[in-house]
Amino acid sequence: MTREQHIAKDIVKLLNYGTSQLDAATSAKLATARRQAVAVAAKQVQVAPVATAGVERFLMEHLHVQRSWITVGLLLGVLLLVVAITQQNSQRGQLEEDSLLLSSDLPPEAYVDQGFDTWLEQSSQP
């Protein structure tokens, strides 16, 4: 026997002992309350599938017609997310380029000068 089973058995013994100490009027009230609770629970179990079926039918009727719109909406949402991420990454790249340009030893005007490109090409050749 596992520890959990042993504990459950002890709890059952304590509950049985406690109910054996109750007077007849209290036992009758508890029995009535139990029957009422079981009846309410049985009604809830019977109502739940009917309610679920109604909701399911409603969703299938309305979502079936709107399924294409939902798909289009999801695709547009994904597209907007991709555009936002792309813009953020391109701005980050531009900021990195700007910071490298400003921190270099050459003045920024040197990169715009056409003669500088020619000089770089000539100086890089052996």
Secondary structure, DSSP 8 states (H G I E B T S, - for coil): --HHHHHHHHHHHHHHHHHHTS-HHHHHHHHHHHHHHHHHHHHHHHHHHHHHHHHHHHHHHHHHHHHHHHHHHHHHHHHHHHHHHHHHHHHHHHHHHHHHHHHSSS-HHHHH-HHHHHHHHHHH--
